[in-house]
Amino acid sequence: MKRSSTVARGGVVRGGAVRRVVLAAVSVALVAGCTAQAAGTGSGAAGPSGSASAQPSASASASTSPSASESASASPDASPTDDGKAPSSPATFPTPEPSGSASDGAPASPVLMKDGDENEQVRELQARLRQLKHFDRAPTGFYGSMTARSVKSFQKKQGLTGTGSVDETTWQRLLGASRKPTADELKPSTTNALDTPAPACMTGRVLCISKESRTLAWMIDGKVVSSMDVRFGSENTPTREGTFSVGWKAREWTSTIYHTPMPYAMFFSGGQAVHYSSDFAARGYAGASHGCVNVRDRAKLAVLFDQVKVGDKVVVHW
């Protein structure tokens, strides 16, 4: 009985050992299966040649448990980043704003007037700017560098980008800040303030030209009939001073020396003449003539040209 009891106990021992061995083998098999799935998913190496023998295991495992990536994204226990925040999706960069858009996202306003334009809207622009003390000349209708500077000054005061060109936003701001110009404001009798006429200008029919105020006053018996801005020669080609007379006139003329147009030319001293200058209209006092008296308001000079006669006096003074 003692022996059989010992055998029975030994049998129990052997049976328990067998069960432990079986459980261990199952555990090893399960662990090996998870490892294979992770390797197959992460590295793509399911077998020596990607054989199908490893695929059923991966598929079966996937059908019974979520993948590693799904577990990480769904689990609140995912590893935090260095700053303690949960892992985020891959970094993305904002799409740049299309060119032509303003900084606040509004589309750029189309340009209505710019350097080089010449029309009645430009004349109104200049008159309105003059009301607001941004433009100190009489309107000419030509959009040159002086007008561009005046527009830029207005834009900066309004908190707009100083482009020097008039877009819809600038124009609407100007309309709101000024009033409709009168006929005299659009085409005033003078631009720069006239200088005191020289004594020689006070009698007869005279083109009284002041280098001090840069003006030409058409005077008859001491009274100003019309006036306009003028520009003179440079230091190397100065406009001569003194009392002269109109020797001859040409409605259309081209310089035989410089080969530049000289419309409405009234010659008073050799090759020096009063005439219209497109360069003066465009650049203002940034340039100079070769000795002539340049006028930038073509329309006003055209009227004057018809009034002045050969023999009329021309006085150039400071």
C-alpha positions in Angstrom: 0.0 0.0 0.0 2.8 2.4 0.8 4.4 1.7 -2.6 1.2 2.1 -4.5 0.5 5.3 -2.6 3.9 6.5 -3.6 3.2 5.5 -7.2 -0.1 7.3 -7.1 1.6 10.4 -5.7 4.3 10.0 -8.3 1.6 9.8 -11.0 0.0 13.0 -9.7 3.4 14.6 -9.8 3.9 13.4 -13.3 0.4 14.5 -14.4 1.0 18.0 -12.9 4.3 18.3 -14.6 2.7 17.4 -17.9 0.1 20.1 -17.5 2.7 22.7 -16.7 4.7 21.7 -19.8 1.7 22.0 -22.0 0.7 25.4 -20.6 4.3 26.7 -21.1 4.3 25.5 -24.7 1.0 27.3 -25.4 2.4 30.5 -23.9 5.5 30.2 -26.0 3.4 29.7 -29.1 1.2 32.7 -28.3 4.3 34.9 -27.7 5.9 33.8 -30.9 2.7 34.5 -32.8 2.6 38.2 -31.5 6.2 38.7 -32.3 5.8 37.5 -35.8 2.9 39.9 -36.4 4.8 42.8 -35.1 7.8 42.0 -37.2 5.6 41.3 -40.3 3.8 44.6 -39.8 6.8 46.7 -39.0 9.4 45.3 -41.3 7.4 43.5 -43.9 9.5 40.4 -43.4 6.9 37.7 -43.0 9.2 34.9 -44.1 12.3 34.2 -46.2 10.5 34.9 -49.4 7.3 36.5 -48.3 5.7 33.0 -48.3 2.0 32.7 -47.6 2.7 30.3 -44.6 3.2 33.3 -42.3 0.1 35.2 -43.6 -2.7 33.2 -42.0 -1.2 33.7 -38.6 -1.0 37.5 -39.1 -4.6 37.6 -40.5 -6.0 35.6 -37.7 -4.3 37.6 -35.1 -5.5 40.9 -36.7 -9.1 39.6 -36.6 -9.0 39.0 -32.9 -7.0 42.0 -31.7 -6.3 45.6 -32.9 -3.0 46.3 -34.5 -0.2 48.0 -32.6 -0.7 51.4 -34.4 -4.5 51.3 -33.7 -3.9 50.5 -30.0 -1.5 53.4 -29.7 -3.9 55.9 -31.3 -6.9 54.6 -29.3 -5.3 54.0 -26.0 -5.1 56.9 -23.5 -2.0 55.3 -22.1 0.1 56.1 -25.2 3.6 57.4 -24.4 3.6 61.2 -23.9 6.0 63.5 -25.7 8.8 65.3 -23.9 6.5 68.2 -23.0 3.9 65.8 -21.5 1.4 66.1 -24.3 -0.1 63.1 -26.1 1.5 62.2 -29.4 0.2 64.3 -32.3 -0.2 63.6 -36.0 2.7 64.4 -38.4 3.5 68.1 -38.7 1.7 70.0 -41.5 2.6 73.5 -42.9 0.0 76.2 -43.9 -0.5 76.8 -47.6 1.0 80.2 -48.6 -1.5 83.0 -49.4 -1.9 83.5 -53.1 0.1 86.4 -54.5 -1.9 89.6 -54.8 -3.7 89.1 -51.5 -3.6 91.6 -48.7 -2.2 90.6 -45.3 -5.7 90.4 -43.8 -6.7 87.9 -46.4 -8.7 90.4 -48.6 -7.9 90.4 -52.3 -5.7 93.2 -53.6 -7.7 96.2 -55.0 -7.3 96.8 -58.7 -5.3 99.9 -59.7 -7.4 102.8 -61.1 -4.7 105.4 -61.7 -0.9 105.2 -61.9 2.2 107.0 -63.1 1.9 108.0 -66.8 -1.9 108.3 -66.9 -3.4 111.4 -68.3 -7.1 112.1 -68.1 -9.8 114.0 -66.2 -10.0 111.6 -63.4 -6.4 112.3 -62.6 -7.2 116.0 -62.6 -10.0 115.4 -60.0 -7.6 113.2 -58.0 -5.1 116.1 -57.9 -7.8 118.6 -57.0 -9.0 116.5 -54.1 -5.5 115.9 -52.9 -4.9 119.6 -53.0 -7.9 120.2 -50.8 -6.3 118.0 -48.2 -2.9 119.7 -48.5 -1.2 116.7 -50.1 -0.8 118.3 -53.5 0.5 121.9 -53.8 0.1 122.5 -57.5 -2.8 123.2 -59.8 -4.3 120.0 -61.3 -2.8 119.2 -64.7 -4.5 115.9 -65.4 -1.1 114.2 -65.8 -0.1 111.5 -63.2 3.6 112.1 -62.7 6.1 111.7 -59.9 4.7 114.6 -57.9 1.2 113.1 -58.0 2.6 109.7 -57.0 4.4 111.3 -53.9 1.1 113.0 -53.0 -0.9 109.8 -53.2 1.7 108.0 -51.1 1.5 110.7 -48.5 -2.3 110.4 -48.4 -2.1 106.6 -48.2 0.2 106.7 -45.2 -2.0 109.1 -43.4 -4.9 106.8 -43.9 -3.0 103.8 -42.7 -2.8 102.2 -46.2 0.2 100.8 -47.9 2.1 103.7 -49.6 2.2 102.4 -53.2 1.9 105.8 -54.9 -0.8 104.3 -57.2 -4.5 104.8 -56.7 -6.5 101.6 -56.2 -10.2 101.3 -55.4 -9.6 101.4 -51.6 -7.4 104.6 -51.9 -10.0 106.3 -54.2 -12.9 105.5 -51.9 -11.0 106.9 -48.9 -10.2 110.0 -50.8 -13.8 110.5 -51.9 -14.9 110.2 -48.3 -12.2 112.6 -47.0 -12.7 115.4 -49.6 -15.5 117.1 -51.5 -16.3 117.3 -55.2 -13.9 119.9 -56.7 -15.3 123.1 -58.2 -14.6 124.2 -61.8 -12.0 126.7 -60.5 -10.3 124.0 -58.4 -10.1 121.6 -61.4 -8.6 124.4 -63.6 -7.4 127.3 -61.4 -6.0 130.4 -62.9 -2.6 129.7 -61.3 -0.5 126.9 -59.9 2.4 128.3 -57.9 1.9 131.6 -56.2 2.9 134.3 -58.6 5.9 136.4 -57.8 5.7 140.2 -57.8 6.0 141.2 -61.5 9.2 142.9 -62.6 8.7 146.6 -63.5 9.2 145.7 -67.2 6.1 143.5 -67.0 3.7 146.3 -66.0 3.1 147.8 -69.4 2.1 146.3 -72.7 1.6 142.6 -73.7 4.1 140.6 -71.7 5.1 137.0 -71.0 6.4 137.7 -67.4 8.5 134.8 -66.3 9.8 134.5 -62.8 12.6 132.1 -61.9 11.9 132.7 -58.2 8.3 131.4 -58.2 8.8 129.3 -61.4 5.7 130.8 -63.0 4.8 132.4 -66.3 2.1 135.1 -66.1 0.5 136.4 -69.3 -0.1 140.1 -68.6 -1.7 142.9 -70.5 -1.2 146.4 -69.2 -0.2 145.2 -65.7 -3.1 142.7 -65.3 -2.7 138.9 -65.2 -4.7 137.2 -67.9 -3.5 133.6 -67.2 -0.6 131.9 -65.5 1.1 128.5 -65.4 4.1 126.5 -64.0 7.4 126.7 -65.8 10.8 125.0 -65.6 14.1 126.3 -66.7 17.5 125.2 -67.9 20.2 123.5 -65.8 23.4 125.1 -64.6 25.1 123.9 -67.7 22.4 125.2 -70.0 20.8 128.1 -68.1 17.8 130.1 -69.3 18.9 133.6 -70.1 17.5 136.5 -68.1 16.5 139.9 -69.4 13.9 141.6 -71.6 13.3 140.0 -75.0 10.5 139.7 -77.6 8.8 136.8 -79.4 10.8 136.4 -82.6 8.7 133.6 -84.2 6.3 130.9 -83.3 5.7 127.2 -84.3 2.8 125.1 -83.2 4.7 122.0 -84.0 8.5 122.0 -83.8 11.3 119.5 -83.2 14.7 120.7 -81.8 17.4 120.5 -84.5 20.0 120.0 -81.8 18.4 117.6 -79.3 15.8 116.1 -81.7 13.0 116.4 -79.1 9.5 117.7 -79.7 8.8 121.4 -78.8 5.0 121.9 -79.3 3.6 125.5 -79.1 7.1 127.0 -79.3 7.5 130.8 -78.9 11.1 131.7 -79.5 12.4 134.7 -77.7 16.3 134.4 -77.5 18.1 132.5 -80.2 17.1 128.9 -79.8 15.5 129.4 -76.4 11.7 129.3 -76.4 8.6 128.9 -74.3 7.1 125.5 -75.2 5.3 122.4 -73.9 7.4 119.7 -72.3 6.1 116.1 -71.8 9.2 115.5 -69.6 8.2 118.3 -67.3 4.7 117.0 -67.2 6.0 113.5 -66.3 8.9 114.3 -63.9 8.2 117.8 -62.7 11.2 119.7 -61.3 13.3 116.5 -61.1 14.5 117.4 -64.6 15.5 120.6 -66.4 15.5 122.0 -69.9 18.4 122.8 -72.2 17.7 126.5 -71.7 14.1 126.8 -72.8 11.1 127.7 -70.6 9.2 124.5 -70.2 5.4 124.4 -69.6 3.7 121.2 -68.4 0.0 122.2 -68.9 -0.5 121.6 -72.6 -4.1 122.8 -72.8 -3.4 126.1 -71.1 -0.3 126.7 -73.3 -2.3 126.0 -76.4 -4.7 128.8 -75.5 -1.8 131.1 -74.7 -0.1 130.3 -78.0 -3.1 131.6 -79.9 -3.2 134.8 -77.9 0.5 135.8 -78.1 1.7 137.6 -81.2 5.2 137.9 -82.7 6.7 141.0 -81.2 5.1 140.7 -77.8 7.5 141.2 -74.9 9.2 138.4 -72.9 10.7 139.2 -69.5 12.7 136.6 -67.6 13.6 137.7 -64.0 14.3 136.6 -60.5 
